Amino acid sequence: MKQALLLATFSIIWSISSFAQCTPDPQFTSQGLYPDSITGLEQACVGVPYTQVITHVVPVDTTFFIGPVSLTLTVDSIVVTGIAGLPPGITYSCFDGQNVTSPSDGCSFEGGTIGCLSIDGTPTAGDVGVHNLEISLDLYLSGQTTPQATTIIDYYNLEVIAASICAVGMNDISTIKFNLFPNPVNESFTLDGLDGLHISTVCITNSEGKILVTDEEVTSSSVDLNVAHFDSGIYFIRITHDNYVDVVRFIKE
């Protein structure tokens, strides 16, 4: 293992890490980072301590092609050299208890091991919005002193939600009685599942909790709302009914 060559990298990582020993999710055994791009990261709420664990499954070997010829080479390690895009006050740390040569609290994950990254911190009001993250990885092959390849993982977004929205609770539209379609939306959408409820208001807010549209005359089982003039991004529908408030998220393309 290239401890001497990676010492500078480890020093940078350690300086911003809290040395928290995260635990990899044992259900993942195939090469890659988890959660995957479809599942994504958990949302964060302003003023609430946040922790997100990313499980890193490192392969024993990898295959390269030189023309029609394939070469299978042993992986020495994959090194996380940085995560760009994190809001201020949110940091990350690494842990791989299976490492033999590299420090377990460093960000070098040896071939054939399963480690994890932990994203931690408490968001502030200034962090509200969607933060696009970029995780930089260097791949080292056995016997090499320089990276064979550098990869940037850019499919993770960290969404920070205003405290006013978090206070009423975030419900997953796939598990509650409401149905919003289409989602993502281009111009307009339908929200149904309102029958049998005493609806006070249906309103749309942005990630900061600002009310953009309000409908106080909902008397049917569904409502159609036009958001063609909205900027692209993530929005929320707050449904006030029977002394309850439910929140449904949607994406405007």
PAZAPA-4460 file (N, C-alpha, C; in steps of 0.05 Angstrom, whole numbers, plus 32768, in hexadecimal, padded with zeros to 4 digits):
% residues 253
    n_x    n_y    n_z   ca_x   ca_y   ca_z    c_x    c_y    c_z   seq   type   mol
   8011   7FE8   8000   8000   8000   8000   8012   8019   8000     1      M     A
   8008   802E   7FF2   8019   8045   7FEE   8014   805A   8004     2      K     A
   801A   8052   801D   8015   8064   8034   8025   807E   8031     3      Q     A
   803E   807C   8029   804F   8094   8028   8044   80A7   8013     4      A     A
   803C   809C   7FFC   8032   80AD   7FE6   8017   80B9   7FED     5      L     A
   8007   80AC   7FFE   7FED   80B5   8004   7FEC   80C5   801E     6      L     A
   8003   80C9   802B   8003   80D7   8044   7FF8   80F3   8043     7      L     A
   7FFF   8101   802D   7FF4   811D   802A   7FD6   811C   8027     8      A     A
   7FCC   8109   8017   7FAF   8107   8014   7FA2   8101   802E     9      T     A
   7FAD   80ED   803E   7FA1   80E6   8057   7FA1   80FE   806A    10      F     A
   7FB6   810F   8069   7FB7   8126   807B   7FA1   8139   8075    11      S     A
   7F9B   813D   805B   7F85   814F   8054   7F6B   8144   805D    12      I     A
   7F67   812A   8058   7F4E   811D   8060   7F4B   811E   807E    13      I     A
   7F5F   8118   808D   7F5D   8117   80AA   7F57   8133   80B6    14      W     A
   7F61   8147   80A9   7F5E   8162   80B3   7F41   816B   80B2    15      S     A
   7F31   815F   80A0   7F15   8166   809E   7F02   8150   80A8    16      I     A
   7F0D   813B   80B3   7EFD   8125   80BC   7EFB   8124   80DA    17      S     A
   7EE5   8118   80E3   7EE1   8116   8100   7EE9   80FB   810A    18      S     A
   7EF3   80E9   80F9   7EFC   80CF   8100   7EE5   80BD   810B    19      F     A
   7ECC   80C4   8103   7EB5   80B4   810B   7EB7   8099   80FC    20      A     A
   7EB3   8084   810A   7EB5   8069   80FE   7E99   8061   80F4    21      Q     A
   7E94   8067   80DB   7E7A   805F   80CF   7E7A   8041   80CB    22      C     A
   7E63   8036   80C6   7E60   8019   80C2   7E55   8014   80A6    23      T     A
   7E63   8005   8095   7E59   7FFF   807A   7E3F   7FEF   807C    24      P     A
   7E2E   7FF3   8068   7E15   7FE3   8067   7E1B   7FC8   805C    25      D     A
   7E17   7FB2   806B   7E20   7F98   8062   7E10   7F8C   804B    26      P     A
   7DF9   7F98   8044   7DE9   7F8E   802F   7DF6   7F92   8013    27      Q     A
   7E0A   7FA4   8012   7E16   7FAB   7FF8   7E30   7F9B   7FF5    28      F     A
   7E32   7F8C   7FE0   7E4A   7F7C   7FDA   7E55   7F80   7FBF    29      T     A
   7E46   7F8D   7FAD   7E50   7F92   7F92   7E60   7FAC   7F91    30      S     A
   7E74   7FAD   7F7F   7E85   7FC5   7F7D   7E75   7FDE   7F7A    31      Q     A
   7E7D   7FF4   7F88   7E70   800E   7F85   7E6C   801C   7F9F    32      G     A
   7E5E   8033   7F9D   7E56   8044   7FB3   7E38   8041   7FB8    33      L     A
   7E30   803F   7FD1   7E14   803C   7FD8   7E0D   804F   7FEF    34      Y     A
   7DF5   805D   7FEE   7DDF   8058   7FDC   7DE6   805F   7FBF    35      P     A
   7DD7   8053   7FAD   7DDD   8057   7F90   7DD1   8072   7F87    36      D     A
   7DD5   8077   7F6D   7DCC   8091   7F62   7DAE   8095   7F63    37      S     A
   7D9F   807F   7F62   7D82   8081   7F63   7D78   8087   7F7F    38      I     A
   7D83   8079   7F93   7D7B   807D   7FAF   7D84   8098   7FB9    39      T     A
   7D9D   809F   7FB4   7DA7   80B9   7FBC   7DAB   80BC   7FDB    40      G     A
   7DB2   80D4   7FE3   7DB8   80D9   7FFF   7D9E   80E2   800E    41      L     A
   7D9E   80DD   8028   7D88   80E7   8039   7D88   8106   8039    42      E     A
   7D70   8112   803C   7D6E   812E   803E   7D78   8138   805A    43      Q     A
   7D81   8150   805B   7D8B   815C   8074   7D78   8173   807C    44      A     A
   7D74   8177   8096   7D63   818D   809F   7D74   81A2   80AE    45      C     A
   7D6D   81BB   80AA   7D7B   81D1   80B7   7D7A   81CD   80D6    46      V     A
   7D91   81CF   80E3   7D92   81CD   8100   7D91   81B1   810C    47      G     A
   7D90   819D   80FB   7D8E   8181   8104   7DA8   8173   80FC    48      V     A
   7DB6   8166   8110   7DCF   8158   8109   7DCA   8143   80F3    49      P     A
   7DDC   8142   80E0   7DD8   8131   80C8   7DEF   811D   80C6    50      Y     A
   7DE8   8104   80BF   7DFC   80F0   80BA   7DF3   80DE   80A2    51      T     A
   7E04   80DB   808F   7DFE   80CA   8078   7E16   80B8   8073    52      Q     A
   7E11   809E   8073   7E27   808B   806F   7E26   8081   8052    53      V     A
   7E3D   8082   8044   7E40   8078   8029   7E52   805F   802B    54      I     A
   7E47   8048   8023   7E57   802F   8023   7E67   802D   8009    55      T     A
   7E81   8026   800D   7E93   8024   7FF6   7E9D   8007   7FF3    56      H     A
   7E95   7FFA   7FDE   7E9D   7FDE   7FD9   7EB3   7FDF   7FC3    57      V     A
   7ECB   7FD7   7FCB   7EE2   7FD9   7FB9   7EE8   7FBD   7FAD    58      V     A
   7EEB   7FBC   7F92   7EF0   7FA2   7F85   7F0C   7F97   7F8B    59      P     A
   7F10   7F7D   7F88   7F2A   7F71   7F8A   7F3B   7F77   7F72    60      V     A
   7F2E   7F77   7F5B   7F3D   7F7D   7F42   7F2B   7F8D   7F2F    61      D     A
   7F36   7F96   7F19   7F28   7FA6   7F05   7F32   7F9F   7EEA    62      T     A
   7F22   7FA3   7ED5   7F29   7F9B   7EBA   7F2D   7FB4   7EA8    63      T     A
   7F43   7FB4   7E99   7F48   7FC9   7E86   7F4A   7FBC   7E6A    64      F     A
   7F42   7FCC   7E56   7F44   7FC2   7E3B   7F58   7FD2   7E2B    65      F     A
   7F6A   7FC4   7E1E   7F7D   7FD0   7E0B   7F76   7FC5   7DF0    66      I     A
   7F66   7FD5   7DE2   7F5B   7FCA   7DC8   7F48   7FB4   7DCF    67      G     A
   7F4B   7F9D   7DC1   7F39   7F86   7DC7   7F43   7F75   7DDE    68      P     A
   7F5A   7F7B   7DE9   7F66   7F6B   7DFE   7F5E   7F76   7E1A    69      V     A
   7F54   7F65   7E2B   7F4D   7F6D   7E46   7F62   7F64   7E5A    70      S     A
   7F68   7F75   7E6D   7F7B   7F6F   7E82   7F6E   7F72   7E9D    71      L     A
   7F6F   7F5E   7EAE   7F65   7F5E   7EC9   7F7B   7F63   7EDC    72      T     A
   7F7A   7F7A   7EEB   7F90   7F82   7EFC   7F85   7F85   7F19    73      L     A
   7F97   7F80   7F2C   7F90   7F81   7F48   7F8E   7F9E   7F52    74      T     A
   7F79   7FA3   7F61   7F75   7FBE   7F6D   7F84   7FC0   7F87    75      V     A
   7F96   7FD3   7F89   7FA4   7FD9   7FA2   7F91   7FE7   7FB5    76      D     A
   7F86   7FFE   7FAB   7F74   800E   7FBC   7F65   8023   7FAB    77      S     A
   7F4F   802C   7FB6   7F41   8043   7FAB   7F41   8059   7FC1    78      I     A
   7F4B   8070   7FBA   7F4F   8086   7FCE   7F3B   809D   7FC8    79      V     A
   7F2C   80A4   7FDC   7F1B   80BB   7FDB   7F2C   80D4   7FE0    80      V     A
   7F2F   80E5   7FCC   7F40   80FC   7FD0   7F31   8116   7FD7    81      T     A
   7F16   8115   7FD6   7F07   812C   7FDD   7EEA   8129   7FD6    82      G     A
   7ED9   8139   7FE4   7EBC   813C   7FDD   7EB6   8159   7FDB    83      I     A
   7EB2   8162   7FC2   7EAC   817E   7FBD   7E8D   8183   7FBE    84      A     A
   7E86   819B   7FC6   7E6A   81A3   7FC6   7E5B   81A1   7FE0    85      G     A
   7E69   8197   7FF5   7E5C   8195   800F   7E57   81B1   801A    86      L     A
   7E40   81B6   8026   7E3B   81D1   8032   7E4E   81D5   804A    87      P     A
   7E53   81EE   8051   7E64   81F4   8068   7E59   81E7   8082    88      P     A
   7E6B   81DC   8092   7E62   81CF   80AA   7E5C   81B1   80A7    89      G     A
   7E5C   81A8   808E   7E58   818B   8088   7E73   8180   807F    90      I     A
   7E7D   816B   808C   7E96   8160   8085   7E93   8142   8080    91      T     A
   7EA8   8134   8079   7EA7   8118   8075   7EBF   810A   8082    92      Y     A
   7EBC   80F0   8088   7ED2   80E0   8092   7ECF   80C5   8086    93      S     A
   7EE5   80B5   8088   7EE6   809A   807C   7EED   8085   8090    94      C     A
   7EE4   806C   808B   7EEC   8056   809C   7EEB   803C   808D    95      F     A
   7F00   802C   808F   7F00   8011   8083   7F0F   7FFF   8096    96      D     A
   7F00   7FF2   80A8   7F0C   7FE0   80BC   7F19   7FC8   80B0    97      G     A
   7F15   7FC3   8096   7F21   7FAC   8089   7F3D   7FB2   807E    98      Q     A
   7F45   7FCB   807E   7F5F   7FD3   8073   7F75   7FC5   8083    99      N     A
   7F8A   7FBD   8074   7FA1   7FAF   8081   7FB9   7FC2   8083   100      V     A
   7FBE   7FD1   806E   7FD5   7FE3   806E   7FCE   8000   8072   101      T     A
   7FB8   8009   8065   7FB0   8025   8068   7FA2   8029   8082   102      S     A
   7FA4   8042   808D   7F95   8048   80A6   7F77   8043   80A2   103      P     A
   7F6A   8037   80B5   7F4E   8031   80B3   7F3D   804B   80B2   104      S     A
   7F48   8061   80BE   7F3A   807A   80BF   7F43   808D   80A8   105      D     A
   7F53   8082   8095   7F5A   8092   807E   7F46   808E   8068   106      G     A
   7F4A   809B   8052   7F37   8098   803B   7F43   8088   8025   107      C     A
   7F55   8075   802B   7F5E   8061   8018   7F51   8047   801E   108      S     A
   7F41   803C   800B   7F33   8024   800E   7F40   800E   7FFE   109      F     A
   7F4B   7FFA   800C   7F5B   7FE5   7FFE   7F49   7FD2   7FEE   110      E     A
   7F55   7FC7   7FD9   7F47   7FB5   7FC7   7F3B   7F9E   7FD7   111      G     A
   7F22   7F97   7FD0   7F14   7F80   7FDD   7F08   7F86   7FF8   112      G     A
   7F06   7FA0   7FFF   7EFB   7FA7   8019   7EE1   7FB7   8016   113      T     A
   7ED2   7FB9   802C   7EBA   7FC9   802C   7EBD   7FDD   8043   114      I     A
   7EBE   7FF7   803B   7EC1   800D   804F   7EAA   8020   804C   115      G     A
   7EAD   8037   8058   7E97   804B   8057   7EA2   8067   805A   116      C     A
   7E92   807A   8050   7E96   8097   8055   7E7E   80A0   8065   117      L     A
   7E83   80B3   8077   7E6E   80BE   8087   7E6D   80DD   8083   118      S     A
   7E56   80E7   807A   7E52   8103   8076   7E42   810E   808F   119      I     A
   7E4E   8121   809D   7E43   8129   80B7   7E43   8148   80BA   120      D     A
   7E31   8151   80CA   7E30   816E   80D1   7E14   8177   80D6   121      G     A
   7E11   8190   80DC   7DF7   819C   80E2   7DF2   81B4   80CE   122      T     A
   7DE0   81B1   80BB   7DDC   81C6   80A8   7DD0   81DF   80B5   123      P     A
   7DD6   81F6   80A9   7DCB   8210   80B2   7DB8   821A   809D   124      T     A
   7DAA   8230   80A3   7D97   823C   8091   7DA3   8244   8076   125      A     A
   7DBD   824B   8077   7DCA   8253   805E   7DD0   823C   804C   126      G     A
   7DCD   8223   8056   7DD3   820B   8046   7DBB   8201   8037   127      D     A
   7DA3   820D   803A   7D8B   8203   802E   7D8E   8202   800F   128      V     A
   7D86   81EC   8004   7D89   81E8   7FE7   7D94   81CD   7FE1   129      G     A
   7D9A   81C8   7FC7   7DA5   81AF   7FBE   7DC3   81B3   7FB8   130      V     A
   7DD4   81A3   7FC5   7DF1   81A4   7FC1   7DFA   818D   7FB1   131      H     A
   7E05   8192   7F9A   7E10   817D   7F88   7E2B   8175   7F92   132      N     A
   7E2F   815B   7F98   7E48   8152   7FA3   7E59   8144   7F8D   133      L     A
   7E73   8146   7F90   7E86   8138   7F7E   7E9B   812A   7F90   134      E     A
   7E9A   810F   7F8F   7EAD   80FF   7F9D   7EC4   80F7   7F8B   135      I     A
   7EDC   80FF   7F91   7EF4   80F9   7F80   7F01   80DF   7F8A   136      S     A
   7F06   80CC   7F78   7F12   80B3   7F7E   7F2B   80AE   7F6D   137      L     A
   7F41   80A4   7F79   7F58   809B   7F6B   7F5A   807D   7F6D   138      D     A
   7F5F   8070   7F56   7F62   8053   7F56   7F7F   804B   7F53   139      L     A
   7F89   803C   7F67   7FA5   8032   7F66   7FA4   8014   7F61   140      Y     A
   7FB5   800B   7F4E   7FB8   7FEE   7F49   7FD0   7FE4   7F58   141      L     A
   7FD1   7FCA   7F5C   7FE6   7FBD   7F6B   8001   7FC3   7F5E   142      S     A
   8014   7FCD   7F6E   802F   7FD2   7F65   8033   7FEE   7F59   143      G     A
   801E   7FFD   7F57   8020   8018   7F4B   8024   802D   7F61   144      Q     A
   8031   8043   7F5A   8035   8059   7F6D   8026   8072   7F65   145      T     A
   8019   8071   7F4E   8008   8087   7F45   7FED   807C   7F3E   146      T     A
   7FD8   808C   7F3F   7FBD   8082   7F39   7FBB   8078   7F1C   147      P     A
   7FAD   8062   7F18   7FA7   8058   7EFE   7F91   8069   7EF1   148      Q     A
   7F7E   8072   7F02   7F67   8081   7EF8   7F5C   8093   7F0E   149      A     A
   7F50   80A9   7F06   7F42   80BB   7F19   7F25   80BD   7F10   150      T     A
   7F13   80BA   7F23   7EF6   80BA   7F1D   7EE8   80CE   7F2F   151      T     A
   7ED4   80DC   7F24   7EC4   80EE   7F34   7EA7   80E3   7F34   152      I     A
   7E9D   80DD   7F4C   7E81   80D5   7F50   7E70   80EE   7F54   153      I     A
   7E5E   80F4   7F42   7E50   810D   7F43   7E31   810A   7F44   154      D     A
   7E28   80F2   7F4B   7E0B   80EE   7F4B   7DFE   80F2   7F66   155      Y     A
   7E0D   80FA   7F7B   7E01   80FF   7F95   7DFA   811C   7F99   156      Y     A
   7DE2   8121   7FA4   7DD9   813C   7FAC   7DD2   813C   7FC9   157      N     A
   7DDA   8150   7FD8   7DD2   8153   7FF4   7DBE   816A   7FF5   158      L     A
   7DA6   8163   7FFC   7D90   8177   7FFD   7D8C   8180   801A   159      E     A
   7D8E   819A   801F   7D8A   81A5   8039   7D6E   81B3   803A   160      V     A
   7D5D   81AB   804C   7D42   81B5   804D   7D3E   81C8   8064   161      I     A
   7D2E   81DD   8060   7D29   81F1   8074   7D1C   81E4   808D   162      A     A
   7D21   81F0   80A4   7D17   81E5   80BD   7CF8   81E5   80BD   163      A     A
   7CEC   81F9   80B0   7CCE   81FB   80B0   7CC2   81E4   80A2   164      S     A
   7CCF   81D9   808D   7CC5   81C2   807E   7CCA   81A9   808E   165      I     A
   7CE1   81A6   809A   7CE8   818E   80A9   7CD5   818C   80C1   166      C     A
   7CCD   81A2   80CC   7CBD   81A2   80E5   7CA2   8194   80E1   167      A     A
   7C97   8194   80C9   7C7D   8188   80C4   7C80   816B   80BA   168      V     A
   7C99   8163   80B5   7C9D   8147   80AE   7C9F   8143   8090   169      G     A
   7CB0   8132   8087   7CB4   812C   806B   7CA9   8110   8065   170      M     A
   7C94   810E   8054   7C89   80F4   804E   7C91   80EC   8032   171      N     A
   7C96   80D2   802E   7C9D   80C7   8014   7C84   80C2   8005   172      D     A
   7C82   80CD   7FEC   7C69   80CB   7FDD   7C62   80AE   7FD6   173      I     A
   7C76   809C   7FD8   7C71   8080   7FD1   7C64   8071   7FE8   174      S     A
   7C63   807D   8000   7C59   806E   8017   7C41   807C   8024   175      T     A
   7C38   8093   8019   7C21   80A0   8025   7C0A   809F   8011   176      I     A
   7BF3   80AA   801A   7BDB   80A8   800A   7BDA   80BA   7FF2   177      K     A
   7BEB   80CE   7FF1   7BEB   80E1   7FDB   7BFB   80D6   7FC3   178      F     A
   7BF2   80DE   7FAB   7C00   80D6   7F93   7C04   80EF   7F81   179      N     A
   7C1D   80F5   7F7A   7C23   810C   7F6A   7C2F   8102   7F4F   180      L     A
   7C24   810B   7F39   7C2E   8103   7F1F   7C29   8118   7F0A   181      F     A
   7C3B   811B   7EF7   7C55   810E   7EF5   7C69   811A   7F09   182      P     A
   7C7D   810B   7F0F   7C93   8115   7F21   7CAD   8107   7F18   183      N     A
   7CBF   8116   7F0C   7CC2   8133   7F09   7CAC   813E   7EF6   184      P     A
   7CA8   8159   7EF9   7C94   8166   7EEA   7CA0   817C   7ED9   185      V     A
   7C94   8181   7EC1   7C9D   8196   7EAF   7C8B   81AF   7EB2   186      N     A
   7C71   81AA   7EB0   7C5E   81C1   7EB0   7C4A   81BF   7EC6   187      E     A
   7C3A   81AA   7EC7   7C26   81A7   7EDB   7C25   818A   7EE5   188      S     A
   7C19   8187   7EFD   7C16   816C   7F08   7BFB   816A   7F17   189      F     A
   7BF4   8151   7F1D   7BDC   814B   7F2B   7BE3   813F   7F46   190      T     A
   7BD6   8149   7F5B   7BD9   813D   7F76   7BBE   8131   7F7D   191      L     A
   7BBD   8117   7F80   7BA4   810B   7F88   7BA7   80FB   7FA2   192      D     A
   7B91   80EF   7FAB   7B90   80E2   7FC5   7B85   80F5   7FDB   193      G     A
   7B78   810A   7FD3   7B6E   811E   7FE6   7B51   8118   7FEF   194      L     A
   7B45   8104   7FE3   7B29   80FE   7FEA   7B27   80F5   8007   195      D     A
   7B11   80FE   8014   7B0D   80F6   8030   7B1B   8107   8044   196      G     A
   7B2B   811B   803B   7B3A   812C   804D   7B2D   8148   804E   197      L     A
   7B30   8155   8064   7B27   8171   8067   7B3F   8182   8061   198      H     A
   7B42   818A   8048   7B5A   8199   803F   7B57   81B7   8046   199      I     A
   7B6A   81C1   8055   7B6B   81DE   805A   7B79   81EC   8044   200      S     A
   7B92   81E4   803E   7BA2   81F0   8029   7BB4   81DB   801C   201      T     A
   7BBA   81E0   8003   7BCF   81D2   7FF4   7BE2   81E7   7FE9   202      V     A
   7BFB   81E7   7FF2   7C0D   81FC   7FE9   7C27   81F0   7FE0   203      C     A
   7C36   81FE   7FCF   7C50   81F6   7FC5   7C65   8208   7FD2   204      I     A
   7C7A   81FD   7FDC   7C90   820C   7FE7   7CAA   8204   7FDA   205      T     A
   7CBE   8215   7FDC   7CD9   820E   7FD4   7CE8   8202   7FEB   206      N     A
   7D02   81FC   7FE7   7D12   81F0   7FFC   7D16   8202   8014   207      S     A
   7D12   821C   8011   7D15   822F   8027   7CFB   8232   8037   208      E     A
   7CE6   8224   802E   7CCC   8226   803C   7CBB   823D   8033   209      G     A
   7CC3   824C   801E   7CB3   8262   8014   7C9C   8258   8004   210      K     A
   7C83   8262   800A   7C6B   8259   7FFC   7C6A   8267   7FE1   211      I     A
   7C67   8257   7FCC   7C67   8261   7FB1   7C4B   8260   7FA5   212      L     A
   7C3B   824C   7FAB   7C20   8248   7FA1   7C0F   823E   7FB8   213      V     A
   7BF6   8249   7FBA   7BE3   823F   7FCE   7BC8   823A   7FC2   214      T     A
   7BBB   8224   7FC8   7BA1   821D   7FBE   7B90   8217   7FD7   215      D     A
   7B7C   8229   7FDD   7B6B   8225   7FF5   7B4F   821C   7FEE   216      E     A
   7B4A   8214   7FD5   7B30   820C   7FCD   7B31   81EF   7FC1   217      E     A
   7B3B   81DD   7FD0   7B3D   81C1   7FC8   7B25   81B2   7FD2   218      V     A
   7B13   81AA   7FBF   7AFB   819C   7FC6   7AF8   8181   7FB9   219      T     A
   7B0C   817A   7FA8   7B0A   8160   7F9A   7B20   814E   7FA4   220      S     A
   7B22   8136   7F99   7B35   8122   7FA1   7B51   8127   7F96   221      S     A
   7B53   813B   7F83   7B6D   8141   7F77   7B6E   815F   7F71   222      S     A
   7B87   8168   7F6C   7B8B   8184   7F65   7BA1   8185   7F50   223      V     A
   7B9D   8196   7F3C   7BB1   819B   7F27   7BBF   81B5   7F2C   224      D     A
   7BDA   81B4   7F2B   7BE9   81CD   7F2F   7BFE   81D1   7F19   225      L     A
   7C00   81EA   7F10   7C13   81F1   7EFB   7C2C   81FD   7F06   226      N     A
   7C43   81F2   7EFF   7C5C   81FC   7F09   7C6F   8202   7EF2   227      V     A
   7C64   8207   7EDA   7C74   820C   7EC2   7C88   8223   7EC6   228      A     A
   7C80   8237   7ED7   7C91   824F   7EDA   7CA6   824B   7EF0   229      H     A
   7CA6   8234   7EFD   7CBA   822F   7F12   7CD5   8229   7F06   230      F     A
   7CEA   8231   7F15   7D05   8229   7F0D   7D08   820B   7F13   231      D     A
   7D1B   81FE   7F05   7D21   81E2   7F0A   7D2B   81DF   7F27   232      S     A
   7D23   81CA   7F34   7D2B   81C5   7F4F   7D18   81B3   7F5E   233      G     A
   7D1B   81B3   7F78   7D0B   81A2   7F8A   7CF8   81B4   7F9A   234      I     A
   7CDE   81AC   7F9A   7CC9   81BB   7FA8   7CB9   81A8   7FB9   235      Y     A
   7CA7   81B4   7FC9   7C97   81A4   7FDC   7C7A   81AD   7FDB   236      F     A
   7C68   819A   7FDE   7C4C   81A0   7FE1   7C44   819B   7FFE   237      I     A
   7C39   81AF   800B   7C30   81AC   8026   7C11   81AA   8026   238      R     A
   7C07   8193   8030   7BEA   818F   8030   7BE1   8190   804D   239      I     A
   7BD2   81A5   8053   7BC7   81A9   806E   7BAB   819E   806F   240      T     A
   7BA7   818A   8081   7B8C   817D   8082   7B88   8171   809D   241      H     A
   7B6F   8173   80A7   7B67   8165   80C0   7B7B   8169   80D7   242      D     A
   7B86   8181   80D9   7B99   8188   80EE   7BB4   817B   80EA   243      N     A
   7BBA   8171   80D1   7BD4   8165   80CB   7BE0   8175   80B3   244      Y     A
   7BFA   8171   80B0   7C08   817C   8099   7C19   8166   808D   245      V     A
   7C15   815F   8073   7C26   814C   8065   7C36   815B   8050   246      D     A
   7C4E   8152   804C   7C5F   815F   8038   7C68   814A   8023   247      V     A
   7C65   8152   800A   7C6C   8141   7FF3   7C80   8150   7FE2   248      V     A
   7C96   8142   7FDB   7CAB   814F   7FCB   7CA7   814A   7FAD   249      R     A
   7CAD   815D   7F9C   7CAE   8158   7F7F   7CC5   8167   7F73   250      F     A
   7CCC   815F   7F5B   7CE2   816B   7F4C   7CD8   8179   7F33   251      I     A
   7CDF   8192   7F30   7CD8   81A2   7F18   7CF0   81A0   7F05   252      K     A
   7CEB   8196   7EED   7D01   8194   7ED9   7D05   81AE   7ECA   253      E     A
***
